[in-house]
Amino acid sequence: MIIGGSEASDSRYPYAAYLMYDNSPFCGGSLIASDVVLSAGHCLTMTEGVQPYTVVIGRHNVTHTDEGEEFTNAWGIPHPDYNLYKGDDNDFGLIFLPNRTQQDTIVRLNKDDDVPIDGQMLTYFGWGVTDQNSTDPPVSDVPLEIERATISNEKCSAIDGVYMGHNETYNGYITDNMICTFAFDKDSCQRDSGGPEIVKGSNATTDLQVGVISWGLGCATNIFPGVSARISKAYEWIRTEVCNRSAEPPSDFECQTFNEANAYNNSDPTTTFPNAIPTLSSSPSANKNDVDEEESPSPSPNSNENAAEVSTAAKSGTSSCIATAIDGKIQVMVMLLLWFGL
């Protein structure tokens, strides 16, 4: 969800994508090759027995179903070091489309660890919830965008406060693989997870994606920053997977350095998740962007033993998909009923 945002102009972000279930977006993404979408790892965590999701590209208004492209036979892989029970670190996921999109604009990815700098303004956008405090949180039919300033990971780790009646802290949950941003009354939230965090250029071709919306405690609490996955830390993994699997990797990936024998083979998605709705994450980083918050608001410790007590306090992007580690399938089905009003 984007809180405090304004509608992005139509066609400003042609590389924008979202994952849809039952005609409703549940996560965001960005087109990084003609047949590859970058999203959050927690958005790709799969559970058996649930219906597949659809990847949508080129649709500004979600109700205009005659616009854009839909892909239903995509498959995805999370970052190998992503663990939904351990704080949503390395919260990256790649979705490989069954064929190339007609969209010819992809977003550039940042590979410089020194970008962004402390205080730099970054842009977020998404189709998520717009009012977390509502009993029936509304979502936006069009992408909303906001700007937030980066803060150092050191400052971010030192932040604590009261959230939903509990004393909370980011201490111990912020890693070098994350970026923190903050702005009063502006934030991403449920269903924005996986969307891009960019250094905005003069147009789409000069935008630079530095992060993937991941997690946080609450939405626009004016206490806790939003946390995204830092792309520069996963750049080589992304580059390798795209070079090996994409039919048309971007030229700046310099894929000629890779063995062409490992070319993309959509018929053999080994070690990948099939296209299905994601489970709800039980990590400390409660991704507010993906699902509505549950009761226990405190961030979950990095252990499966305490995962059931994890707060569903979900923030800008990943841990919004919060849930306990107990019986994931039942959790997902229950949350789908609540989430989509099924």
C-alpha positions in Angstrom: 0.0 0.0 0.0 1.1 3.5 -0.7 0.0 5.9 2.0 0.1 9.7 1.4 0.9 9.2 -2.3 -0.4 10.8 -5.5 -1.3 9.0 -8.8 1.7 8.3 -11.0 1.2 9.6 -14.5 0.1 7.0 -17.0 3.0 5.4 -18.8 5.7 7.0 -16.5 6.8 3.6 -15.2 6.3 1.2 -18.1 8.5 -1.4 -16.4 6.1 -1.6 -13.5 4.5 -5.0 -12.9 2.2 -6.5 -10.3 1.3 -10.0 -9.2 -2.5 -10.6 -9.2 -4.7 -13.2 -7.6 -8.5 -13.2 -8.0 -8.2 -10.0 -10.0 -6.5 -8.2 -7.1 -2.8 -7.2 -6.9 -1.0 -8.7 -3.9 2.6 -7.8 -4.7 4.5 -5.5 -7.0 7.5 -6.1 -9.3 9.6 -4.5 -12.0 10.6 -5.6 -15.5 14.3 -6.1 -15.7 14.5 -8.1 -18.9 11.9 -8.7 -21.6 10.9 -11.9 -19.9 12.0 -11.4 -16.3 10.3 -9.6 -13.4 12.1 -8.7 -10.2 10.0 -9.0 -7.0 10.4 -9.9 -3.3 11.4 -13.3 -2.2 8.5 -13.5 0.3 6.1 -12.9 -2.6 7.3 -16.2 -4.2 7.1 -18.4 -1.2 4.7 -21.0 -2.3 2.2 -23.4 -0.7 0.6 -26.4 -2.3 -3.1 -26.5 -3.1 -3.6 -22.8 -3.9 -4.5 -21.3 -7.3 -1.8 -19.7 -9.5 -1.2 -16.0 -9.7 -1.0 -13.8 -12.8 1.8 -11.4 -13.7 0.5 -8.2 -15.1 2.6 -5.7 -17.1 1.6 -2.5 -18.8 -1.7 -1.9 -17.0 -2.1 1.5 -15.2 -5.6 0.9 -13.9 -6.2 -2.6 -12.5 -9.9 -2.4 -13.6 -9.0 -1.9 -17.2 -8.5 -5.5 -18.0 -8.3 -4.9 -21.7 -5.0 -3.1 -21.3 -1.5 -4.5 -20.7 -0.4 -8.1 -20.8 -1.1 -11.1 -18.4 1.2 -14.1 -17.9 -0.2 -17.1 -16.0 2.5 -19.7 -16.6 5.5 -17.9 -15.1 7.8 -19.5 -12.6 9.9 -17.9 -9.9 13.0 -18.4 -7.8 13.8 -16.7 -4.5 17.3 -15.6 -3.6 19.2 -18.7 -2.3 19.9 -17.0 1.0 16.3 -15.8 1.6 14.6 -17.3 4.6 11.1 -16.1 5.5 11.7 -17.3 9.1 14.9 -15.3 9.5 14.0 -11.7 9.2 13.4 -11.4 5.4 17.1 -10.9 4.7 18.0 -11.2 1.0 14.3 -10.6 0.1 14.7 -11.0 -3.6 12.8 -13.1 -6.1 13.0 -13.5 -9.9 9.9 -14.4 -12.0 10.6 -15.8 -15.5 7.8 -15.3 -18.0 6.8 -18.0 -20.5 7.5 -15.6 -23.3 8.7 -12.0 -23.9 6.6 -9.1 -23.1 5.8 -6.5 -25.7 7.0 -3.8 -23.4 10.4 -2.5 -24.6 11.4 -0.5 -21.5 13.1 -2.2 -18.6 14.5 -0.6 -15.5 18.2 -0.4 -14.8 19.5 -2.0 -11.7 22.1 -0.5 -9.3 25.3 -2.4 -8.6 27.1 0.3 -6.6 27.1 -0.3 -2.8 27.6 3.4 -2.2 24.2 4.2 -3.8 22.0 5.5 -2.4 23.7 7.9 0.0 22.3 8.9 3.4 19.5 11.5 2.9 19.0 10.7 -0.8 15.3 10.8 -1.9 14.0 7.6 -3.3 10.7 7.0 -5.1 8.2 4.2 -4.4 5.0 3.3 -6.2 2.4 0.6 -6.0 -1.3 -0.4 -6.1 -1.6 -1.4 -2.4 -3.6 -0.3 0.5 -4.1 3.4 1.0 -5.5 3.5 4.6 -4.2 0.9 7.0 -6.5 2.1 9.8 -9.7 1.2 8.0 -11.6 -1.9 9.1 -11.7 -2.8 5.4 -8.5 -1.3 4.0 -9.0 0.2 0.6 -6.6 -0.5 -2.3 -5.8 1.8 -5.2 -6.9 1.0 -8.7 -4.0 3.1 -10.1 -0.3 3.3 -9.0 0.4 5.8 -6.3 3.9 7.2 -5.8 5.8 8.8 -2.9 9.3 10.0 -2.1 11.1 9.1 1.1 14.6 9.9 2.4 17.2 7.2 3.0 18.6 6.9 6.5 21.8 5.1 7.4 21.5 1.4 8.5 23.1 2.4 11.8 20.4 5.0 12.6 17.7 2.6 11.4 18.9 -0.2 13.7 18.7 2.2 16.7 15.1 3.0 16.2 12.6 1.8 18.7 9.1 2.7 19.9 5.7 1.6 20.8 3.6 -0.1 18.1 0.2 -1.6 18.7 0.8 -1.4 22.4 4.1 -3.2 22.3 7.7 -2.0 22.7 9.4 -2.6 19.4 12.9 -2.2 18.0 14.8 -2.6 14.7 17.9 -3.5 16.6 19.2 -6.8 15.3 17.0 -6.9 12.2 18.7 -4.5 9.9 21.5 -6.0 7.7 23.8 -4.7 5.0 21.4 -6.2 2.5 18.7 -3.6 3.4 18.0 0.0 2.8 15.9 2.1 5.3 13.8 5.2 4.3 11.5 7.5 6.2 9.0 10.3 5.6 6.2 11.6 7.8 2.8 10.4 6.8 4.1 8.6 3.7 4.8 4.9 3.3 4.4 1.7 1.4 2.3 -1.0 2.9 0.3 -4.2 2.3 0.4 -5.4 -1.3 3.2 -3.0 -2.3 5.8 -5.6 -1.4 8.1 -6.5 -4.3 7.7 -3.2 -6.0 10.6 -1.1 -7.0 12.4 1.6 -5.0 14.2 3.9 -7.4 16.4 6.9 -7.9 14.0 8.7 -10.2 15.5 10.0 -13.5 14.2 12.3 -16.1 12.3 9.4 -17.7 11.8 5.7 -17.3 15.0 4.8 -19.2 17.1 6.9 -16.7 15.5 5.5 -13.6 17.8 3.4 -11.4 16.3 0.7 -9.2 18.2 0.5 -5.9 15.8 -1.6 -3.8 12.8 -3.9 -3.6 10.0 -3.0 -1.2 10.3 -5.5 1.7 9.1 -4.9 5.2 8.6 -2.7 8.2 6.5 -2.3 11.4 3.1 -0.8 10.5 2.5 1.7 7.8 3.3 5.4 8.1 3.6 5.1 11.9 6.0 8.2 11.9 8.3 6.1 14.1 9.5 3.1 12.1 11.2 3.4 8.7 10.3 1.3 5.7 12.9 -1.4 4.8 13.7 -2.6 1.3 16.1 -5.2 -0.1 19.4 -3.6 -1.4 19.8 -4.6 -5.0 23.6 -4.0 -5.1 24.1 -6.8 -2.6 22.2 -9.3 -4.9 23.3 -7.8 -8.2 25.6 -10.7 -9.2 23.0 -13.3 -8.3 20.4 -11.5 -10.3 22.8 -11.0 -13.2 23.8 -14.7 -13.2 20.2 -16.0 -13.1 19.0 -13.6 -15.8 22.0 -14.4 -18.1 21.5 -18.1 -17.7 17.7 -18.2 -18.0 16.4 -15.2 -20.0 15.9 -15.4 -23.7 16.8 -11.7 -24.0 19.0 -10.4 -21.1 19.8 -6.7 -20.9 23.0 -5.7 -22.7 24.4 -4.0 -19.5 24.5 -7.5 -17.8 27.3 -8.4 -20.3 26.0 -12.0 -20.5 28.6 -12.9 -23.1 30.8 -13.7 -20.1 28.5 -16.6 -19.2 28.4 -20.0 -20.7 25.7 -20.0 -23.4 25.1 -23.7 -22.6 23.2 -22.5 -19.5 20.7 -20.6 -21.6 17.2 -20.0 -20.2 15.1 -23.2 -20.4 11.6 -22.5 -19.3 10.7 -26.2 -19.6 13.0 -27.1 -16.7 12.5 -24.7 -13.8 14.6 -26.7 -11.4 14.8 -25.4 -7.8 12.1 -23.0 -8.5 8.6 -22.3 -7.2 5.7 -23.0 -9.5 3.3 -20.1 -10.1 1.1 -20.1 -7.0 0.0 -17.6 -4.4 2.7 -16.9 -1.7 2.5 -18.0 1.8 2.4 -15.4 4.6 5.8 -14.6 6.0 6.5 -15.0 9.7 9.6 -13.0 9.8 10.4 -10.1 12.1 10.1 -7.8 9.1 6.4 -7.7 8.9 5.7 -6.8 5.4 2.9 -4.5 5.7 2.7 -4.2 1.9 1.3 -7.6 1.3 -1.3 -8.6 3.7 -3.3 -7.1 6.6 -1.7 -7.1 10.0 -2.4 -9.7 12.5 -2.5 -9.5 16.3 1.0 -10.1 17.8 2.8 -7.0 16.5 6.4 -7.5 17.7 9.0 -8.5 15.1 9.7 -12.2 15.1 13.1 -13.4 16.4 15.2 -15.3 13.9 14.1 -18.7 14.9 11.3 -21.1 13.8 10.5 -21.7 17.5 9.3 -18.2 17.9 7.9 -17.8 14.4 4.4 -18.5 15.5 4.5 -15.4 17.7 5.7 -13.2 15.0 4.0 -9.9 14.6 2.1 -9.5 11.4 2.9 -5.8 11.7 3.7 -5.6 8.1 5.4 -2.7 6.5 6.4 -1.5 3.1 6.7 -4.5 1.1 7.8 -7.9 2.3 6.8 -9.0 5.8 3.3 -7.8 5.2 3.0 -11.3 4.1 3.1 -12.3 7.7 2.0 -15.5 9.2 3.1 -18.1 11.6 5.3 -21.1 10.7 2.5 -23.4 11.9 0.7 -25.2 9.2 1.4 -22.8 6.4 -1.2 -24.1 4.1 -4.1 -23.5 6.5 -2.7 -20.1 7.3 -2.6 -19.1 3.6 -6.1 -20.3 3.0 -7.4 -18.5 6.0 -5.6 -15.3 5.1 -6.9 -15.5 1.5 -10.4 -15.7 2.9 -9.8 -12.6 5.0 -7.7 -10.8 2.4 -9.9 -11.2 -0.6 -13.2 -11.7 1.1 -13.6 -15.1 -0.5 
